[in-house]
Amino acid sequence: MSPVERVEASLVLLYAASSLLVLFLLIPLVSLYLRLSPEAMARVFGSPVLASQVRDALATSLAASVASTLLLLVLGVPLAYVLARREFPGKGLVEAVVDLPFVMPHAVAGIMLLTAYGSRGLLGPLLQRAGLRIEDSFLGVVAVMAFVSAPLLVDTVKAGIASIDPMVEAVARTLGAGPVRAFLDVTLPMAWRHVAAGALLAWARGLSEVGALLVVAYYPKTLNILILEYLQVYGLPYAVAVSAAYAALAAAVFIALRRLLPP
């Protein structure tokens, strides 16, 4: 086999493997819409009660996922900078703590939050004195989403900051900028693509969460929980009807946000 033929054969294998993965991900989406029942769609979205439940659950999902993402931007970007730029004792432990939600089963993540911030948890009494409660509350939904999506934002932003030459900040420091000013005026603008990508991934991860929410905050219902409820109460056609609408909306928002990020 000639070198050209070997290259062509390698490309065929590359494209074949890539196509298999794309098909593996695409077929469930296609099958969802093939199972879509116009009658179930009409019953769900034509019923004032069911349609109102879907609207309220969707509003809760969107509001909580946006709130958790904003919270992570405020707290996670500084942490990402520290992890990317500073060496300190226990840094490996901090990085492990940040990445812990990656490997936690969803139910375990919910139990961890309850034992820490629930009314009978470690910090629960302090939160209650401040008038805060995570069980079956919007705050609980936000807390769950922030917990499970924190690694995505922090790790993405950390990688972006680490890719920037520290000498750029050093030059800003020699011109009189302090550490915070150098970060805000120099580093952050250069890393904004990673910040935006991390925020997008964190938002999507929070929006998709369900397992930990079942443990911590069943109410107010997110759309994910409502879909499971419809599956159990009304059957698969109703769950498919809401899932299809949700998938279309989520895909449209995700694609639109992706287009705002330059390659």
N, C-alpha and C positions, 0 to 999 in steps of 0.2 A: 504494500500500500504506500502510495506516495505521500509526501508531507502535506500536500493540499488535500488529499483524500482523508488523511487522518484528522486534519482540522475540520473538515466538513462533517466527518463522523462524530467528532466531539461536539460540534454545534447541534447536531441532530439529537444527541443524548441530552445536551443541556436544555434544549427547547422542549424535549419530551418530558423531562423531569419537572420543568417549570409548568408545563401545561397540565400535568397530572395534579399538581398542588392547586392550581387555579380552579380546575374542575372540581376537586374535592371541596373547595370552599364555595363554589358557585352552585353546585347541584342542590344543596339544602335550601338556598335562597329561591331557586327556580321551583323546587318542589313545594315550597310554602305557598307560592302564588298559584301553582297548579291545583292545590287543595282548597283554594279560596272559594267560599260559597257565597254567591250574590245574595242568597236568601239570608244567610247568617249576617252578612254585612248590613243588609237592610234592617234586620231585627236589632242589631247592636246600635247602629248609628241613627236608626229611625225611631228608637225608643228614647223618650226624654230622660227617663231614669238612667238607663245604661249609657247613653251618650254623655250625660252629665258626669257619671262616674269616670268615664274615660277622659273627659276634659280635665276634671279635677286631678286625676292621677298623673296625667301628662304634665299639668302645671306644676305639681309637686316635684316630679322628676327633674324637670328643666330648672326650676328655681333652686332646688337643693344642689344639683350638679354644678350650676354656675357659682353658687355661694361657696361650695367646697373648693372649687378651682381658684376662686379669688383668695380664699384663705390660704391655700397652698402657695399661691404666688407671693403673698406677703411674707409668709414664714419660710417657704421652701427655697426661694431664690437666694436669700442670704446664707442659708445652710449649705446650699450647693456651692456657693462661692468659697465658704470656709473650707469645705471638703476638697475643693479643687486647688486651692492656693496655700493652705496652711498644713503644717505637720504638727501634731500634738499628741501627747500620751492618750491612748484610748481611741485614736481615730478609727482603727479597724473595728472596734466595738460599736462606735457610732454608725459607721457604714452598715454594719450587720443589722443594727436596730432599724435603720431606714429601710433596708431591703427585706426585713422580716415579713411584711404583709404579702410579698411575692409568693412565699412558700406556705403561708397559712391557709388551710381550708377555710372556706367562707364562714361556715358555722363556728369554727374555732375563733376566727376574727371577731365575730359577734359576741361570743362568750367572753373573750378578752376585754372588749369594750365594756360589757356589763360589769365584770368584776372590778374594773377600774373606775368607771364613771357612772355606773348604775346607782339607783337610790340606796341599795345595800352594798355598794362597792366601796373601794378604797377611798375615793374622793367624793363619793355620792353625797354624804352629809354636808360637805362644804358647798357643793353645787346647789343643793336644796336650799341652804341658807341664802344663797344668792338668787334664788328663784329660778334655778335652771334644772331641767330634767331631760334625760335622753330617752328614757323608755317611752315609746309611742308618742314621739314629738318630732316636730320639724327639725329641731336641733339634733336629735338623734340620727335622723336621716343624713344630715350634713356631716355629722361626726363619722358615720360609717363610710360615706363616700370619700371623705378626706383621708381616712385611715387606709383604705384599700388602694387609693390612687396616688398617695404620697411618693412611693418609690419611682413611679414613672416620671413625675415632674422633676424630682430632685436629681435623679440619675441622668436625665436628658440634659438638664441645665448644667450639671456638673461636667458632663462631657464637652459641652460647648465652651464653657469657661476654660477648661483645661487645654483646649485646642488653641487658645489665644496666647500669643507670646507675652510672658510676664514683663518683658522689657517695655511694652507699650504702656503699661501702668507705671513703670519706673520713670519713664519720660514725663508722664503727667505729674508724678510726684516731684520731679526736679523743677517743674514749672510752678510749684507752689500748691498743688492740689493735695488735699489730705486723702487718707485711704478711702473714706466714704465717697468723697467727691470724685476720685479717680474711678471708683467702681461705677458710680452713677453716670458719669460723663463719658467714660472711655470703654470700660469692659462691658457694661450692660448693653449699650447700643450695638457693640460688635457681636454680642451673643444673642441678640433678640430673636433670631430665627430658631435657636434652640429653646429659648424661653417660650416662644409661641407654640412650637411643636410639643414641648412638655405640657403646656397648658391644655392643648388639644387632646393629647393622650390621656391626661388626668381627667378631663371633662368626660371623655368617652368611657373611661373605666368606671367613673362614678355613676354615670348614667346607666351602665349595664349591670350594676350590682343588684343582687337579690338575696343571696344566702345569708349574709350578715344582717340584712334588714329584717329578715324573718325572725331573727333572734332578738334584735334590739328595738326596732321600730316598725311594727306591722302597720301602724297608723302614724301619720296620714299615709294612705296607700300611694306607693309609686306605681307607675304603669306596669313595671315588671311583676310586682306582687298581684296587681289586678288581673294580669294575664293568667297567672297560676290559679287564681281564684276562679276565673271563668272556666278554665280547663277542668277544675274539680267540680264546679257547680253546674255549668251549662254544657260542657263537653268540648271536644276538639274543634268543631267548626267555629264556635264563638271565640275560642282562644286564637285560632288562625286568623280570624277577621281582624282582631285587634293587633295581633303580631304583624300582619301584613302592612297595616297602616303605620305602625310604629317603625318597622324596618324601612319603609319608604321615606318617612320623615327623617329618621336618624341618618340614613344614607345621603339624603339631600343636604342636610346640614353639614355632615362630615365632609362631603365633597366640596361644598361651597367654602368651608373654612380651609381646606387643603389648598384650594386654588388661590387663596389669599397669601399663602406662603410660597415665596419664590423657591425654585429648585436649588 
